[in-house]
Amino acid sequence: MLTIADLKKGERAIILDFPVDSIPLKLIEMGCLPGNEITLVQTTPFNGPLYITINESNIAIRKNTAAHILIDKII
């Protein structure tokens, strides 16, 4: 299965599922929920955070957290 960590800059996806215990509550409150569309805005070097857009909000998310969020890419 694909995760947010697998996206390339500019790609869009729909969030499918994630283990609730591995995702910070703040991300869930900001709209990181199954069914919502995300766009990968930018990556950073050295396994730094990923910058994504959810519900018109830009969010920085750790790469190891992003690896837990399952997605379906929008082609």
CHARMM-style PDB file with segment names, atoms N, HN, CA, C and O in Angstrom:
ATOM      1  N   MET     1       0.839  -1.186   0.000  1.00  0.00      PROA
ATOM      2  CA  MET     1       0.000   0.000   0.000  1.00  0.00      PROA
ATOM      3  C   MET     1       0.886   1.253   0.000  1.00  0.00      PROA
ATOM      4  O   MET     1       1.980   1.258   0.565  1.00  0.00      PROA
ATOM      5  N   LEU     2       0.395   2.295  -0.637  1.00  0.00      PROA
ATOM      6  HN  LEU     2      -0.494   2.291  -1.097  1.00  0.00      PROA
ATOM      7  CA  LEU     2       1.109   3.571  -0.681  1.00  0.00      PROA
ATOM      8  C   LEU     2       0.823   4.387   0.576  1.00  0.00      PROA
ATOM      9  O   LEU     2      -0.248   4.284   1.175  1.00  0.00      PROA
ATOM     10  N   THR     3       1.803   5.196   0.961  1.00  0.00      PROA
ATOM     11  HN  THR     3       2.673   5.280   0.475  1.00  0.00      PROA
ATOM     12  CA  THR     3       1.634   6.115   2.087  1.00  0.00      PROA
ATOM     13  C   THR     3       1.987   7.528   1.614  1.00  0.00      PROA
ATOM     14  O   THR     3       2.486   7.714   0.505  1.00  0.00      PROA
ATOM     15  N   ILE     4       1.727   8.504   2.458  1.00  0.00      PROA
ATOM     16  HN  ILE     4       1.321   8.352   3.359  1.00  0.00      PROA
ATOM     17  CA  ILE     4       2.084   9.888   2.130  1.00  0.00      PROA
ATOM     18  C   ILE     4       3.575  10.000   1.862  1.00  0.00      PROA
ATOM     19  O   ILE     4       3.988  10.790   1.013  1.00  0.00      PROA
ATOM     20  N   ALA     5       4.388   9.230   2.565  1.00  0.00      PROA
ATOM     21  HN  ALA     5       4.052   8.588   3.255  1.00  0.00      PROA
ATOM     22  CA  ALA     5       5.839   9.273   2.390  1.00  0.00      PROA
ATOM     23  C   ALA     5       6.268   8.838   0.984  1.00  0.00      PROA
ATOM     24  O   ALA     5       7.385   9.141   0.568  1.00  0.00      PROA
ATOM     25  N   ASP     6       5.405   8.136   0.249  1.00  0.00      PROA
ATOM     26  HN  ASP     6       4.497   7.890   0.587  1.00  0.00      PROA
ATOM     27  CA  ASP     6       5.727   7.667  -1.101  1.00  0.00      PROA
ATOM     28  C   ASP     6       5.413   8.691  -2.189  1.00  0.00      PROA
ATOM     29  O   ASP     6       5.810   8.505  -3.339  1.00  0.00      PROA
ATOM     30  N   LEU     7       4.711   9.761  -1.847  1.00  0.00      PROA
ATOM     31  HN  LEU     7       4.388   9.912  -0.912  1.00  0.00      PROA
ATOM     32  CA  LEU     7       4.328  10.755  -2.852  1.00  0.00      PROA
ATOM     33  C   LEU     7       5.523  11.566  -3.329  1.00  0.00      PROA
ATOM     34  O   LEU     7       6.514  11.729  -2.616  1.00  0.00      PROA
ATOM     35  N   LYS     8       5.407  12.064  -4.537  1.00  0.00      PROA
ATOM     36  HN  LYS     8       4.602  11.932  -5.116  1.00  0.00      PROA
ATOM     37  CA  LYS     8       6.399  12.976  -5.093  1.00  0.00      PROA
ATOM     38  C   LYS     8       5.783  14.377  -5.120  1.00  0.00      PROA
ATOM     39  O   LYS     8       4.562  14.525  -5.081  1.00  0.00      PROA
ATOM     40  N   LYS     9       6.626  15.391  -5.186  1.00  0.00      PROA
ATOM     41  HN  LYS     9       7.618  15.271  -5.218  1.00  0.00      PROA
ATOM     42  CA  LYS     9       6.174  16.782  -5.162  1.00  0.00      PROA
ATOM     43  C   LYS     9       5.075  17.023  -6.208  1.00  0.00      PROA
ATOM     44  O   LYS     9       5.228  16.681  -7.381  1.00  0.00      PROA
ATOM     45  N   GLY    10       3.974  17.616  -5.755  1.00  0.00      PROA
ATOM     46  HN  GLY    10       3.850  17.893  -4.802  1.00  0.00      PROA
ATOM     47  CA  GLY    10       2.856  17.956  -6.630  1.00  0.00      PROA
ATOM     48  C   GLY    10       1.802  16.872  -6.777  1.00  0.00      PROA
ATOM     49  O   GLY    10       0.734  17.136  -7.330  1.00  0.00      PROA
ATOM     50  N   GLU    11       2.067  15.654  -6.297  1.00  0.00      PROA
ATOM     51  HN  GLU    11       2.934  15.439  -5.848  1.00  0.00      PROA
ATOM     52  CA  GLU    11       1.093  14.577  -6.427  1.00  0.00      PROA
ATOM     53  C   GLU    11      -0.023  14.738  -5.400  1.00  0.00      PROA
ATOM     54  O   GLU    11       0.179  15.245  -4.297  1.00  0.00      PROA
ATOM     55  N   ARG    12      -1.206  14.285  -5.808  1.00  0.00      PROA
ATOM     56  HN  ARG    12      -1.370  13.873  -6.704  1.00  0.00      PROA
ATOM     57  CA  ARG    12      -2.384  14.358  -4.939  1.00  0.00      PROA
ATOM     58  C   ARG    12      -2.850  12.956  -4.593  1.00  0.00      PROA
ATOM     59  O   ARG    12      -2.599  12.004  -5.332  1.00  0.00      PROA
ATOM     60  N   ALA    13      -3.528  12.839  -3.463  1.00  0.00      PROA
ATOM     61  HN  ALA    13      -3.731  13.612  -2.862  1.00  0.00      PROA
ATOM     62  CA  ALA    13      -4.012  11.534  -3.010  1.00  0.00      PROA
ATOM     63  C   ALA    13      -5.198  11.717  -2.066  1.00  0.00      PROA
ATOM     64  O   ALA    13      -5.459  12.809  -1.560  1.00  0.00      PROA
ATOM     65  N   ILE    14      -5.895  10.621  -1.851  1.00  0.00      PROA
ATOM     66  HN  ILE    14      -5.683   9.734  -2.262  1.00  0.00      PROA
ATOM     67  CA  ILE    14      -6.986  10.566  -0.879  1.00  0.00      PROA
ATOM     68  C   ILE    14      -6.500   9.699   0.287  1.00  0.00      PROA
ATOM     69  O   ILE    14      -5.943   8.621   0.076  1.00  0.00      PROA
ATOM     70  N   ILE    15      -6.711  10.170   1.496  1.00  0.00      PROA
ATOM     71  HN  ILE    15      -7.163  11.045   1.667  1.00  0.00      PROA
ATOM     72  CA  ILE    15      -6.342   9.399   2.683  1.00  0.00      PROA
ATOM     73  C   ILE    15      -7.322   8.233   2.830  1.00  0.00      PROA
ATOM     74  O   ILE    15      -8.538   8.425   2.814  1.00  0.00      PROA
ATOM     75  N   LEU    16      -6.775   7.026   2.973  1.00  0.00      PROA
ATOM     76  HN  LEU    16      -5.787   6.871   2.986  1.00  0.00      PROA
ATOM     77  CA  LEU    16      -7.610   5.832   3.136  1.00  0.00      PROA
ATOM     78  C   LEU    16      -7.755   5.421   4.594  1.00  0.00      PROA
ATOM     79  O   LEU    16      -8.867   5.218   5.080  1.00  0.00      PROA
ATOM     80  N   ASP    17      -6.627   5.298   5.290  1.00  0.00      PROA
ATOM     81  HN  ASP    17      -5.723   5.462   4.895  1.00  0.00      PROA
ATOM     82  CA  ASP    17      -6.669   4.787   6.657  1.00  0.00      PROA
ATOM     83  C   ASP    17      -5.338   5.056   7.349  1.00  0.00      PROA
ATOM     84  O   ASP    17      -4.336   5.340   6.693  1.00  0.00      PROA
ATOM     85  N   PHE    18      -5.334   4.966   8.663  1.00  0.00      PROA
ATOM     86  HN  PHE    18      -6.149   4.735   9.196  1.00  0.00      PROA
ATOM     87  CA  PHE    18      -4.109   5.072   9.457  1.00  0.00      PROA
ATOM     88  C   PHE    18      -4.386   4.552  10.850  1.00  0.00      PROA
ATOM     89  O   PHE    18      -5.524   4.599  11.319  1.00  0.00      PROA
ATOM     90  N   PRO    19      -3.347   4.049  11.525  1.00  0.00      PROA
ATOM     91  CA  PRO    19      -3.534   3.625  12.910  1.00  0.00      PROA
ATOM     92  C   PRO    19      -3.621   4.854  13.817  1.00  0.00      PROA
ATOM     93  O   PRO    19      -2.678   5.643  13.884  1.00  0.00      PROA
ATOM     94  N   VAL    20      -4.712   5.015  14.491  1.00  0.00      PROA
ATOM     95  HN  VAL    20      -5.478   4.374  14.437  1.00  0.00      PROA
ATOM     96  CA  VAL    20      -4.977   6.214  15.287  1.00  0.00      PROA
ATOM     97  C   VAL    20      -3.906   6.457  16.342  1.00  0.00      PROA
ATOM     98  O   VAL    20      -3.593   7.607  16.648  1.00  0.00      PROA
ATOM     99  N   ASP    21      -3.349   5.412  16.893  1.00  0.00      PROA
ATOM    100  HN  ASP    21      -3.603   4.477  16.645  1.00  0.00      PROA
ATOM    101  CA  ASP    21      -2.359   5.582  17.951  1.00  0.00      PROA
ATOM    102  C   ASP    21      -1.002   6.078  17.447  1.00  0.00      PROA
ATOM    103  O   ASP    21      -0.162   6.458  18.262  1.00  0.00      PROA
ATOM    104  N   SER    22      -0.759   6.086  16.135  1.00  0.00      PROA
ATOM    105  HN  SER    22      -1.441   5.777  15.472  1.00  0.00      PROA
ATOM    106  CA  SER    22       0.534   6.548  15.611  1.00  0.00      PROA
ATOM    107  C   SER    22       0.462   7.927  14.962  1.00  0.00      PROA
ATOM    108  O   SER    22       1.461   8.415  14.433  1.00  0.00      PROA
ATOM    109  N   ILE    23      -0.710   8.558  14.998  1.00  0.00      PROA
ATOM    110  HN  ILE    23      -1.522   8.162  15.427  1.00  0.00      PROA
ATOM    111  CA  ILE    23      -0.900   9.874  14.394  1.00  0.00      PROA
ATOM    112  C   ILE    23      -1.199  10.884  15.505  1.00  0.00      PROA
ATOM    113  O   ILE    23      -2.091  10.654  16.321  1.00  0.00      PROA
ATOM    114  N   PRO    24      -0.460  12.004  15.547  1.00  0.00      PROA
ATOM    115  CA  PRO    24      -0.743  13.018  16.574  1.00  0.00      PROA
ATOM    116  C   PRO    24      -2.170  13.575  16.434  1.00  0.00      PROA
ATOM    117  O   PRO    24      -2.656  13.786  15.322  1.00  0.00      PROA
ATOM    118  N   LEU    25      -2.815  13.803  17.547  1.00  0.00      PROA
ATOM    119  HN  LEU    25      -2.421  13.632  18.450  1.00  0.00      PROA
ATOM    120  CA  LEU    25      -4.179  14.326  17.567  1.00  0.00      PROA
ATOM    121  C   LEU    25      -4.283  15.631  16.791  1.00  0.00      PROA
ATOM    122  O   LEU    25      -5.301  15.887  16.148  1.00  0.00      PROA
ATOM    123  N   LYS    26      -3.252  16.454  16.843  1.00  0.00      PROA
ATOM    124  HN  LYS    26      -2.426  16.246  17.366  1.00  0.00      PROA
ATOM    125  CA  LYS    26      -3.255  17.746  16.130  1.00  0.00      PROA
ATOM    126  C   LYS    26      -3.472  17.542  14.627  1.00  0.00      PROA
ATOM    127  O   LYS    26      -4.201  18.314  14.002  1.00  0.00      PROA
ATOM    128  N   LEU    27      -2.854  16.521  14.042  1.00  0.00      PROA
ATOM    129  HN  LEU    27      -2.263  15.894  14.549  1.00  0.00      PROA
ATOM    130  CA  LEU    27      -3.044  16.246  12.613  1.00  0.00      PROA
ATOM    131  C   LEU    27      -4.486  15.865  12.312  1.00  0.00      PROA
ATOM    132  O   LEU    27      -5.060  16.300  11.313  1.00  0.00      PROA
ATOM    133  N   ILE    28      -5.059  15.056  13.177  1.00  0.00      PROA
ATOM    134  HN  ILE    28      -4.594  14.703  13.988  1.00  0.00      PROA
ATOM    135  CA  ILE    28      -6.457  14.656  12.990  1.00  0.00      PROA
ATOM    136  C   ILE    28      -7.366  15.873  13.087  1.00  0.00      PROA
ATOM    137  O   ILE    28      -8.298  16.013  12.294  1.00  0.00      PROA
ATOM    138  N   GLU    29      -7.108  16.751  14.044  1.00  0.00      PROA
ATOM    139  HN  GLU    29      -6.352  16.638  14.687  1.00  0.00      PROA
ATOM    140  CA  GLU    29      -7.904  17.968  14.201  1.00  0.00      PROA
ATOM    141  C   GLU    29      -7.789  18.897  12.993  1.00  0.00      PROA
ATOM    142  O   GLU    29      -8.723  19.636  12.682  1.00  0.00      PROA
ATOM    143  N   MET    30      -6.640  18.856  12.313  1.00  0.00      PROA
ATOM    144  HN  MET    30      -5.881  18.256  12.566  1.00  0.00      PROA
ATOM    145  CA  MET    30      -6.429  19.727  11.159  1.00  0.00      PROA
ATOM    146  C   MET    30      -6.968  19.121   9.865  1.00  0.00      PROA
ATOM    147  O   MET    30      -6.809  19.710   8.795  1.00  0.00      PROA
ATOM    148  N   GLY    31      -7.601  17.959   9.949  1.00  0.00      PROA
ATOM    149  HN  GLY    31      -7.731  17.481  10.818  1.00  0.00      PROA
ATOM    150  CA  GLY    31      -8.255  17.392   8.784  1.00  0.00      PROA
ATOM    151  C   GLY    31      -7.584  16.190   8.168  1.00  0.00      PROA
ATOM    152  O   GLY    31      -7.972  15.766   7.079  1.00  0.00      PROA
ATOM    153  N   CYS    32      -6.605  15.635   8.815  1.00  0.00      PROA
ATOM    154  HN  CYS    32      -6.290  15.979   9.700  1.00  0.00      PROA
ATOM    155  CA  CYS    32      -5.934  14.435   8.307  1.00  0.00      PROA
ATOM    156  C   CYS    32      -6.830  13.242   8.634  1.00  0.00      PROA
ATOM    157  O   CYS    32      -6.572  12.490   9.574  1.00  0.00      PROA
ATOM    158  N   LEU    33      -7.885  13.086   7.840  1.00  0.00      PROA
ATOM    159  HN  LEU    33      -8.095  13.697   7.077  1.00  0.00      PROA
ATOM    160  CA  LEU    33      -8.891  12.064   8.077  1.00  0.00      PROA
ATOM    161  C   LEU    33      -9.150  11.278   6.804  1.00  0.00      PROA
ATOM    162  O   LEU    33      -8.970  11.809   5.709  1.00  0.00      PROA
ATOM    163  N   PRO    34      -9.569  10.021   6.922  1.00  0.00      PROA
ATOM    164  CA  PRO    34      -9.898   9.235   5.734  1.00  0.00      PROA
ATOM    165  C   PRO    34     -10.944   9.947   4.872  1.00  0.00      PROA
ATOM    166  O   PRO    34     -11.934  10.479   5.375  1.00  0.00      PROA
ATOM    167  N   GLY    35     -10.692   9.939   3.561  1.00  0.00      PROA
ATOM    168  HN  GLY    35      -9.888   9.507   3.153  1.00  0.00      PROA
ATOM    169  CA  GLY    35     -11.599  10.584   2.614  1.00  0.00      PROA
ATOM    170  C   GLY    35     -11.158  11.979   2.194  1.00  0.00      PROA
ATOM    171  O   GLY    35     -11.629  12.491   1.178  1.00  0.00      PROA
ATOM    172  N   ASN    36     -10.261  12.606   2.955  1.00  0.00      PROA
ATOM    173  HN  ASN    36      -9.878  12.190   3.780  1.00  0.00      PROA
ATOM    174  CA  ASN    36      -9.786  13.941   2.605  1.00  0.00      PROA
ATOM    175  C   ASN    36      -8.658  13.868   1.587  1.00  0.00      PROA
ATOM    176  O   ASN    36      -7.845  12.943   1.594  1.00  0.00      PROA
ATOM    177  N   GLU    37      -8.632  14.867   0.712  1.00  0.00      PROA
ATOM    178  HN  GLU    37      -9.292  15.617   0.706  1.00  0.00      PROA
ATOM    179  CA  GLU    37      -7.597  14.944  -0.315  1.00  0.00      PROA
ATOM    180  C   GLU    37      -6.382  15.691   0.218  1.00  0.00      PROA
ATOM    181  O   GLU    37      -6.516  16.684   0.933  1.00  0.00      PROA
ATOM    182  N   ILE    38      -5.199  15.207  -0.134  1.00  0.00      PROA
ATOM    183  HN  ILE    38      -5.090  14.400  -0.714  1.00  0.00      PROA
ATOM    184  CA  ILE    38      -3.962  15.876   0.241  1.00  0.00      PROA
ATOM    185  C   ILE    38      -3.119  16.099  -1.003  1.00  0.00      PROA
ATOM    186  O   ILE    38      -3.270  15.395  -2.001  1.00  0.00      PROA
ATOM    187  N   THR    39      -2.238  17.074  -0.936  1.00  0.00      PROA
ATOM    188  HN  THR    39      -2.115  17.645  -0.124  1.00  0.00      PROA
ATOM    189  CA  THR    39      -1.261  17.348  -1.989  1.00  0.00      PROA
ATOM    190  C   THR    39       0.090  17.502  -1.333  1.00  0.00      PROA
ATOM    191  O   THR    39       0.222  18.211  -0.335  1.00  0.00      PROA
ATOM    192  N   LEU    40       1.102  16.841  -1.887  1.00  0.00      PROA
ATOM    193  HN  LEU    40       0.995  16.265  -2.698  1.00  0.00      PROA
ATOM    194  CA  LEU    40       2.464  17.013  -1.370  1.00  0.00      PROA
ATOM    195  C   LEU    40       3.041  18.265  -2.004  1.00  0.00      PROA
ATOM    196  O   LEU    40       3.234  18.326  -3.218  1.00  0.00      PROA
ATOM    197  N   VAL    41       3.317  19.267  -1.174  1.00  0.00      PROA
ATOM    198  HN  VAL    41       3.160  19.218  -0.188  1.00  0.00      PROA
ATOM    199  CA  VAL    41       3.819  20.557  -1.639  1.00  0.00      PROA
ATOM    200  C   VAL    41       5.332  20.535  -1.782  1.00  0.00      PROA
ATOM    201  O   VAL    41       5.873  20.998  -2.787  1.00  0.00      PROA
ATOM    202  N   GLN    42       6.019  19.995  -0.773  1.00  0.00      PROA
ATOM    203  HN  GLN    42       5.580  19.619   0.043  1.00  0.00      PROA
ATOM    204  CA  GLN    42       7.477  20.023  -0.793  1.00  0.00      PROA
ATOM    205  C   GLN    42       8.043  18.963   0.138  1.00  0.00      PROA
ATOM    206  O   GLN    42       7.441  18.604   1.150  1.00  0.00      PROA
ATOM    207  N   THR    43       9.218  18.474  -0.234  1.00  0.00      PROA
ATOM    208  HN  THR    43       9.707  18.766  -1.056  1.00  0.00      PROA
ATOM    209  CA  THR    43       9.969  17.574   0.638  1.00  0.00      PROA
ATOM    210  C   THR    43      11.235  18.300   1.076  1.00  0.00      PROA
ATOM    211  O   THR    43      11.633  19.293   0.467  1.00  0.00      PROA
ATOM    212  N   THR    44      11.852  17.808   2.115  1.00  0.00      PROA
ATOM    213  HN  THR    44      11.529  17.002   2.610  1.00  0.00      PROA
ATOM    214  CA  THR    44      13.104  18.394   2.587  1.00  0.00      PROA
ATOM    215  C   THR    44      14.176  17.314   2.618  1.00  0.00      PROA
ATOM    216  O   THR    44      13.859  16.130   2.724  1.00  0.00      PROA
ATOM    217  N   PRO    45      15.428  17.708   2.528  1.00  0.00      PROA
ATOM    218  CA  PRO    45      16.502  16.707   2.516  1.00  0.00      PROA
ATOM    219  C   PRO    45      16.724  16.077   3.894  1.00  0.00      PROA
ATOM    220  O   PRO    45      16.230  16.563   4.911  1.00  0.00      PROA
ATOM    221  N   PHE    46      17.476  14.991   3.889  1.00  0.00      PROA
ATOM    222  HN  PHE    46      17.878  14.596   3.063  1.00  0.00      PROA
ATOM    223  CA  PHE    46      17.901  14.311   5.120  1.00  0.00      PROA
ATOM    224  C   PHE    46      16.721  13.819   5.964  1.00  0.00      PROA
ATOM    225  O   PHE    46      16.744  13.918   7.191  1.00  0.00      PROA
ATOM    226  N   ASN    47      15.698  13.292   5.301  1.00  0.00      PROA
ATOM    227  HN  ASN    47      15.680  13.211   4.304  1.00  0.00      PROA
ATOM    228  CA  ASN    47      14.511  12.755   6.000  1.00  0.00      PROA
ATOM    229  C   ASN    47      13.814  13.794   6.868  1.00  0.00      PROA
ATOM    230  O   ASN    47      13.251  13.465   7.912  1.00  0.00      PROA
ATOM    231  N   GLY    48      13.854  15.038   6.436  1.00  0.00      PROA
ATOM    232  HN  GLY    48      14.311  15.306   5.588  1.00  0.00      PROA
ATOM    233  CA  GLY    48      13.158  16.114   7.140  1.00  0.00      PROA
ATOM    234  C   GLY    48      11.662  16.026   6.907  1.00  0.00      PROA
ATOM    235  O   GLY    48      11.189  15.074   6.286  1.00  0.00      PROA
ATOM    236  N   PRO    49      10.913  16.999   7.391  1.00  0.00      PROA
ATOM    237  CA  PRO    49       9.449  16.949   7.267  1.00  0.00      PROA
ATOM    238  C   PRO    49       8.981  17.097   5.820  1.00  0.00      PROA
ATOM    239  O   PRO    49       9.699  17.602   4.957  1.00  0.00      PROA
ATOM    240  N   LEU    50       7.759  16.640   5.589  1.00  0.00      PROA
ATOM    241  HN  LEU    50       7.176  16.230   6.290  1.00  0.00      PROA
ATOM    242  CA  LEU    50       7.081  16.814   4.310  1.00  0.00      PROA
ATOM    243  C   LEU    50       6.058  17.923   4.499  1.00  0.00      PROA
ATOM    244  O   LEU    50       5.430  18.018   5.554  1.00  0.00      PROA
ATOM    245  N   TYR    51       5.887  18.753   3.493  1.00  0.00      PROA
ATOM    246  HN  TYR    51       6.396  18.675   2.636  1.00  0.00      PROA
ATOM    247  CA  TYR    51       4.890  19.817   3.557  1.00  0.00      PROA
ATOM    248  C   TYR    51       3.724  19.415   2.671  1.00  0.00      PROA
ATOM    249  O   TYR    51       3.887  19.209   1.468  1.00  0.00      PROA
ATOM    250  N   ILE    52       2.536  19.303   3.281  1.00  0.00      PROA
ATOM    251  HN  ILE    52       2.404  19.470   4.258  1.00  0.00      PROA
ATOM    252  CA  ILE    52       1.350  18.866   2.563  1.00  0.00      PROA
ATOM    253  C   ILE    52       0.239  19.895   2.727  1.00  0.00      PROA
ATOM    254  O   ILE    52       0.261  20.728   3.633  1.00  0.00      PROA
ATOM    255  N   THR    53      -0.723  19.810   1.829  1.00  0.00      PROA
ATOM    256  HN  THR    53      -0.740  19.133   1.093  1.00  0.00      PROA
ATOM    257  CA  THR    53      -1.919  20.639   1.918  1.00  0.00      PROA
ATOM    258  C   THR    53      -3.113  19.730   2.170  1.00  0.00      PROA
ATOM    259  O   THR    53      -3.341  18.770   1.435  1.00  0.00      PROA
ATOM    260  N   ILE    54      -3.868  20.041   3.210  1.00  0.00      PROA
ATOM    261  HN  ILE    54      -3.683  20.821   3.807  1.00  0.00      PROA
ATOM    262  CA  ILE    54      -5.123  19.357   3.535  1.00  0.00      PROA
ATOM    263  C   ILE    54      -6.148  20.436   3.846  1.00  0.00      PROA
ATOM    264  O   ILE    54      -5.898  21.313   4.673  1.00  0.00      PROA
ATOM    265  N   ASN    55      -7.293  20.376   3.194  1.00  0.00      PROA
ATOM    266  HN  ASN    55      -7.497  19.663   2.523  1.00  0.00      PROA
ATOM    267  CA  ASN    55      -8.371  21.342   3.461  1.00  0.00      PROA
ATOM    268  C   ASN    55      -7.873  22.784   3.389  1.00  0.00      PROA
ATOM    269  O   ASN    55      -8.211  23.604   4.243  1.00  0.00      PROA
ATOM    270  N   GLU    56      -7.078  23.089   2.380  1.00  0.00      PROA
ATOM    271  HN  GLU    56      -6.804  22.424   1.687  1.00  0.00      PROA
ATOM    272  CA  GLU    56      -6.537  24.431   2.137  1.00  0.00      PROA
ATOM    273  C   GLU    56      -5.590  24.909   3.239  1.00  0.00      PROA
ATOM    274  O   GLU    56      -5.316  26.105   3.339  1.00  0.00      PROA
ATOM    275  N   SER    57      -5.095  24.001   4.057  1.00  0.00      PROA
ATOM    276  HN  SER    57      -5.318  23.030   3.977  1.00  0.00      PROA
ATOM    277  CA  SER    57      -4.112  24.336   5.090  1.00  0.00      PROA
ATOM    278  C   SER    57      -2.800  23.642   4.766  1.00  0.00      PROA
ATOM    279  O   SER    57      -2.788  22.466   4.404  1.00  0.00      PROA
ATOM    280  N   ASN    58      -1.694  24.370   4.896  1.00  0.00      PROA
ATOM    281  HN  ASN    58      -1.704  25.326   5.190  1.00  0.00      PROA
ATOM    282  CA  ASN    58      -0.377  23.778   4.706  1.00  0.00      PROA
ATOM    283  C   ASN    58       0.112  23.261   6.047  1.00  0.00      PROA
ATOM    284  O   ASN    58       0.074  23.966   7.055  1.00  0.00      PROA
ATOM    285  N   ILE    59       0.572  22.013   6.040  1.00  0.00      PROA
ATOM    286  HN  ILE    59       0.603  21.440   5.220  1.00  0.00      PROA
ATOM    287  CA  ILE    59       0.977  21.343   7.261  1.00  0.00      PROA
ATOM    288  C   ILE    59       2.333  20.679   7.045  1.00  0.00      PROA
ATOM    289  O   ILE    59       2.582  20.100   5.987  1.00  0.00      PROA
ATOM    290  N   ALA    60       3.205  20.762   8.039  1.00  0.00      PROA
ATOM    291  HN  ALA    60       3.003  21.232   8.898  1.00  0.00      PROA
ATOM    292  CA  ALA    60       4.460  20.013   8.023  1.00  0.00      PROA
ATOM    293  C   ALA    60       4.228  18.730   8.812  1.00  0.00      PROA
ATOM    294  O   ALA    60       3.669  18.757   9.908  1.00  0.00      PROA
ATOM    295  N   ILE    61       4.662  17.613   8.245  1.00  0.00      PROA
ATOM    296  HN  ILE    61       5.116  17.592   7.355  1.00  0.00      PROA
ATOM    297  CA  ILE    61       4.457  16.318   8.876  1.00  0.00      PROA
ATOM    298  C   ILE    61       5.765  15.529   8.820  1.00  0.00      PROA
ATOM    299  O   ILE    61       6.447  15.521   7.795  1.00  0.00      PROA
ATOM    300  N   ARG    62       6.105  14.879   9.906  1.00  0.00      PROA
ATOM    301  HN  ARG    62       5.552  14.885  10.738  1.00  0.00      PROA
ATOM    302  CA  ARG    62       7.331  14.077   9.934  1.00  0.00      PROA
ATOM    303  C   ARG    62       7.210  12.921   8.951  1.00  0.00      PROA
ATOM    304  O   ARG    62       6.134  12.351   8.768  1.00  0.00      PROA
ATOM    305  N   LYS    63       8.326  12.588   8.327  1.00  0.00      PROA
ATOM    306  HN  LYS    63       9.200  13.051   8.476  1.00  0.00      PROA
ATOM    307  CA  LYS    63       8.313  11.519   7.337  1.00  0.00      PROA
ATOM    308  C   LYS    63       7.922  10.183   7.961  1.00  0.00      PROA
ATOM    309  O   LYS    63       7.211   9.396   7.336  1.00  0.00      PROA
ATOM    310  N   ASN    64       8.379   9.914   9.192  1.00  0.00      PROA
ATOM    311  HN  ASN    64       8.956  10.553   9.700  1.00  0.00      PROA
ATOM    312  CA  ASN    64       8.014   8.638   9.823  1.00  0.00      PROA
ATOM    313  C   ASN    64       6.524   8.590  10.172  1.00  0.00      PROA
ATOM    314  O   ASN    64       5.935   7.510  10.174  1.00  0.00      PROA
ATOM    315  N   THR    65       5.911   9.724  10.463  1.00  0.00      PROA
ATOM    316  HN  THR    65       6.390  10.602  10.462  1.00  0.00      PROA
ATOM    317  CA  THR    65       4.461   9.773  10.685  1.00  0.00      PROA
ATOM    318  C   THR    65       3.732   9.579   9.359  1.00  0.00      PROA
ATOM    319  O   THR    65       2.742   8.851   9.292  1.00  0.00      PROA
ATOM    320  N   ALA    66       4.223  10.235   8.299  1.00  0.00      PROA
ATOM    321  HN  ALA    66       5.027  10.826   8.353  1.00  0.00      PROA
ATOM    322  CA  ALA    66       3.609  10.118   6.974  1.00  0.00      PROA
ATOM    323  C   ALA    66       3.625   8.681   6.480  1.00  0.00      PROA
ATOM    324  O   ALA    66       2.740   8.278   5.725  1.00  0.00      PROA
ATOM    325  N   ALA    67       4.608   7.912   6.890  1.00  0.00      PROA
ATOM    326  HN  ALA    67       5.327   8.239   7.503  1.00  0.00      PROA
ATOM    327  CA  ALA    67       4.726   6.521   6.455  1.00  0.00      PROA
ATOM    328  C   ALA    67       3.636   5.621   7.041  1.00  0.00      PROA
ATOM    329  O   ALA    67       3.496   4.477   6.608  1.00  0.00      PROA
ATOM    330  N   HSD    68       2.865   6.107   8.010  1.00  0.00      PROA
ATOM    331  HN  HSD    68       2.979   7.036   8.362  1.00  0.00      PROA
ATOM    332  CA  HSD    68       1.785   5.334   8.605  1.00  0.00      PROA
ATOM    333  C   HSD    68       0.425   5.635   7.969  1.00  0.00      PROA
ATOM    334  O   HSD    68      -0.541   4.911   8.213  1.00  0.00      PROA
ATOM    335  N   ILE    69       0.338   6.689   7.158  1.00  0.00      PROA
ATOM    336  HN  ILE    69       1.122   7.277   6.959  1.00  0.00      PROA
ATOM    337  CA  ILE    69      -0.953   7.119   6.606  1.00  0.00      PROA
ATOM    338  C   ILE    69      -1.110   6.542   5.196  1.00  0.00      PROA
ATOM    339  O   ILE    69      -0.404   6.928   4.264  1.00  0.00      PROA
ATOM    340  N   LEU    70      -2.049   5.615   5.068  1.00  0.00      PROA
ATOM    341  HN  LEU    70      -2.623   5.301   5.824  1.00  0.00      PROA
ATOM    342  CA  LEU    70      -2.285   4.951   3.783  1.00  0.00      PROA
ATOM    343  C   LEU    70      -3.114   5.853   2.869  1.00  0.00      PROA
ATOM    344  O   LEU    70      -4.050   6.523   3.304  1.00  0.00      PROA
ATOM    345  N   ILE    71      -2.737   5.847   1.585  1.00  0.00      PROA
ATOM    346  HN  ILE    71      -1.976   5.303   1.231  1.00  0.00      PROA
ATOM    347  CA  ILE    71      -3.382   6.739   0.614  1.00  0.00      PROA
ATOM    348  C   ILE    71      -3.717   5.997  -0.672  1.00  0.00      PROA
ATOM    349  O   ILE    71      -3.261   4.878  -0.905  1.00  0.00      PROA
ATOM    350  N   ASP    72      -4.523   6.648  -1.498  1.00  0.00      PROA
ATOM    351  HN  ASP    72      -4.894   7.558  -1.309  1.00  0.00      PROA
ATOM    352  CA  ASP    72      -4.799   6.219  -2.864  1.00  0.00      PROA
ATOM    353  C   ASP    72      -4.490   7.409  -3.752  1.00  0.00      PROA
ATOM    354  O   ASP    72      -5.152   8.442  -3.662  1.00  0.00      PROA
ATOM    355  N   LYS    73      -3.477   7.270  -4.618  1.00  0.00      PROA
ATOM    356  HN  LYS    73      -2.939   6.431  -4.692  1.00  0.00      PROA
ATOM    357  CA  LYS    73      -3.071   8.392  -5.473  1.00  0.00      PROA
ATOM    358  C   LYS    73      -4.159   8.771  -6.451  1.00  0.00      PROA
ATOM    359  O   LYS    73      -4.877   7.916  -6.970  1.00  0.00      PROA
ATOM    360  N   ILE    74      -4.271  10.067  -6.697  1.00  0.00      PROA
ATOM    361  HN  ILE    74      -3.687  10.761  -6.276  1.00  0.00      PROA
ATOM    362  CA  ILE    74      -5.185  10.598  -7.714  1.00  0.00      PROA
ATOM    363  C   ILE    74      -4.375  10.792  -8.986  1.00  0.00      PROA
ATOM    364  O   ILE    74      -3.362  11.491  -8.984  1.00  0.00      PROA
ATOM    365  N   ILE    75      -4.817  10.183 -10.054  1.00  0.00      PROA
ATOM    366  HN  ILE    75      -5.640   9.615 -10.055  1.00  0.00      PROA
ATOM    367  CA  ILE    75      -4.065  10.288 -11.317  1.00  0.00      PROA
ATOM    368  C   ILE    75      -4.658  11.376 -12.185  1.00  0.00      PROA
ATOM    369  OT1 ILE    75      -4.169  11.621 -13.288  1.00  0.00      PROA
TER     370      ILE     75
END
